[in-house]
Amino acid sequence: MSRQDPALAKALDLLDRFILFDGHNDLPFTIRRAADGDVKAYGLDRVHQESDTDIPRLREGRVGAQVFAAFVPTSVPDPGRFTLEQIAIGLDIETLHPDVFRPARRAADIAAARRAGRIASVISVESAVGLGGSLSPLRVWYAAGVRILTLCHNETLDWIDSATDTARHGGITAFGRAVIAECNRLGMIVDLAHASPAAQNAVLDVTTAPVLWSHSNAAALCPHPRNVTDDVLDRVKANGGVVMATFVPNFISRKSHEWMSPLQVHGKTPPGADIDAAVAKRANEAGPWPRGSIGELCDHIQYIVGRTGLAHIGIGSDFYGGPNPPDLADASRFPHLIAELVRRGWSDAALKGLLSGNALRVWRKVEAEAKARRSGAPGIARVAAETIGRPRRKPAG
């Protein structure tokens, strides 16, 4: 598709006028795998054909604000340390490329980054397994710059059920409710991507601030357990939250989900499996993996809007260095997504909300709730005392 395409030209114009806020990108984990977490050695300023995100393609894709996820696998031996190391990679991205990225710690920083000609950098933690049964790390993560917390990943934790694992809690426990309260007090945006439907409903019952689904689509169109069910979508408007449509093939395409199902359990790859070999074997048996398309993603976007309204939709690519839909292969492709919505008749105002207006409204309301709670006492680990044990008396000397 050439720049002369009217819809693409319109999309590029919109992206020059309105800020694109991408709600989820696993670049820190990609850097950890490829360069042992060394941002300088990874070389973000060059195109990485083997992956999907780097500075040249973020610029080409007109990304104005990027959430970098500090992803923490549930099974790592020391998840608290791992979380801090992942956050540090996000901080290093900002520090080593100050001419490109401007740290965003408040909603107002997004516009400030645009005025400075830089990309706003937002840090999230994906999976709170690193809390270790204590609320206190939340304050440390917040002080380090984290502003979004994805409550769990693909596995159920001691206090929250994952969408892709066996449920043990009927949603969340008392400690889970305390996590939500502390996030509301701090001004940490709660992200329900990866939580089970019961956990999502339980959080919506107790949160006093709007929430995000940073990378999820509509379960009605693709029945992957990570997608948002209609009963939850129907509560989004009342909460004021935003569902950020994602580019993951198995969340976009029913055919992709069905093609991958024999290789997965609960919608996730079993630990230790050689997924590349399994995909190659499956392709020999069933034909090429159908990885979805921009058109199918736009179907999800429009479906979600039909359930929630235009004020409750956003974009969360979940670029992670792995296979993506062919027409959403890397971070340069955002304009093509917007072009398809232009063709479908979306107004400038609706696209402004999708691009960043809706997500920034959530962030501002989360900040306002934290300001109202400023006099509240910090949350401590009493709720999890049965898990973490009683504090021991400090030895003399």
Secondary structure, DSSP 8 states (H G I E B T S, - for coil): --TTSHHHHHHHHHHHHS-EEEEEE-HHHHHHHHHTT-HHHH-TTS--TTSS--HHHHHHTTEEEEEEEEE--TT-S-HHHHHHHHHHHHHHHHHH-TTTEEE--STHHHHHHHHTT-EEEEEEEE-GGGGTT-SHHHHHHHHHTEEEEE---SS--SSB-BTTS--SSSSB-HHHHHHHHHHHHHT-EEE-TTB-HHHHHHHHHH-SS--EETT--BTTTS--TTSB-HHHHHHHHHHT-EEEE---HHHH-HHHHHHHGGG-BTTB--TT--HHHHHHHHHHHH-S-----HHHHHHHHHHHHHHH-GGGEEE---B-SS---GGG-SGGGHHHHHHHHHHTT--HHHHHIIIIIHHHHHHHHHHHHHHHTTTS----GGGGHHHH---------
